[in-house]
Amino acid sequence: MKWLIHKITGGLAAVSQYLVAYGALGLFAIALLDSALIPMAGGPDAVMLLLSASKPTWWPLYAAAATLGSTAGCVILYYLSARAGRSALKRFSEKKQKRVKDLLDRYDVLSVLVASILPPPFPFKLFVVSAGVFRLNILRFAVAIGIGRAFRYLLEGYLAANYGDHAKDLLARYYPAIGIGLAVLIVVFFVARNLLKKKKSEAAGQTLVEEP
């Protein structure tokens, strides 16, 4: 079994190296495959950094390719999970399944947006699979994934284009704090917006009651 796993891993690494030669298109393919539950060696983050550092003026194109590829891969995984049903969640512990289900029930795609921003080891794949299993709105799901991934890859591309090989160290040092901080701001914004809407609705209802 170990030799088979090693062979598969080596094959995926070779595929990843082959796709890198195709620049933005290769990055798109790597991001798609990686998000669709086929982990690629190094992943799209490493390739994003490599390409952006080698051609700094092209980093926005690379960020767009990675974002589109990752979003497309997540949509594929969404549909696969929707088709498989609850059996798609078997590889995750029941405790994690319940926690994510509660978050999806309470915050809907907002929880997916936050999950797409937070750094590893946050279980992002579990949110994608759960979104498919519990049939979240696919359009809002894709938009949330796109926004979260765009932030991540734009930041990586900018740092790689401006700091080269040091970008990886900067991301390792600061991205966890940046990701968590942005996630908190997003949650606070949406909670405040919902509270404001609720107050306006209650005020409008009270006005109608008071009218003669």
Long-range contacts (C-beta under 8 A, 24 or more apart in sequence): 9-41, 12-38, 12-39, 12-40, 12-41, 13-41, 13-42, 15-40, 16-40, 16-41, 16-42, 16-47, 17-41, 20-47, 20-50, 20-51, 23-51, 23-55, 23-58, 23-62, 24-51, 24-58, 24-61, 24-62, 24-64, 24-65, 25-65, 27-51, 27-62, 27-65, 27-66, 27-69, 28-65, 28-66, 28-68, 28-69, 29-69, 30-69, 31-65, 31-66, 31-67, 31-68, 31-69, 31-70, 31-73, 32-69, 32-70, 32-72, 32-73, 32-76, 33-73, 34-70, 34-73, 35-69, 35-70, 35-71, 35-72, 35-73, 35-74, 35-76, 35-77, 35-128, 36-73, 36-74, 36-76, 36-77, 36-80, 37-77, 37-80, 37-125, 44-69, 44-70, 44-153, 45-152, 45-156, 48-153, 48-156, 48-157, 48-160, 49-156, 49-159, 49-160, 49-167, 49-168, 49-171, 50-160, 51-160, 52-156, 52-157, 52-160, 52-161, 52-167, 53-160, 53-161, 53-164, 53-165, 53-167, 56-160, 56-161, 56-162, 57-161, 59-157, 59-158, 59-160, 59-161, 60-154, 60-157, 62-153, 62-157, 63-150, 63-153, 63-154, 63-156, 63-157, 66-149, 66-153, 67-146, 67-149, 67-150, 67-153, 68-146, 70-145, 70-149, 70-153, 71-142, 71-145, 71-146, 71-149, 74-128, 74-141, 74-142, 74-145, 75-138, 75-141, 75-142, 75-145, 77-125, 77-128, 77-129, 77-132, 78-128, 78-131, 78-132, 78-138, 78-141, 79-132, 80-132, 81-128, 81-129, 81-130, 81-131, 81-132, 81-133, 82-132, 82-133, 82-135, 84-133, 85-133, 86-133, 88-129, 88-132, 88-133, 89-126, 89-129, 89-130, 89-133, 92-123, 92-126, 92-129, 96-123, 96-126, 97-126, 97-130, 100-126, 100-127, 100-130, 101-130, 101-134, 103-127, 104-130, 104-131, 104-134, 104-136, 107-187, 107-190, 108-136, 108-137, 108-140, 109-136, 109-137, 109-140, 109-141, 109-143, 109-144, 110-144, 110-186, 110-187, 110-190, 112-136, 112-141, 112-144, 112-145, 112-148, 113-144, 113-145, 113-147, 113-148, 113-186, 114-148, 114-183, 114-186, 114-187, 115-148, 116-144, 116-145, 116-147, 116-148, 116-149, 116-152, 117-148, 117-151, 117-152, 117-179, 117-182, 117-183, 117-186, 118-179, 118-180, 118-183, 119-175, 119-176, 119-179, 119-180, 151-182, 152-179
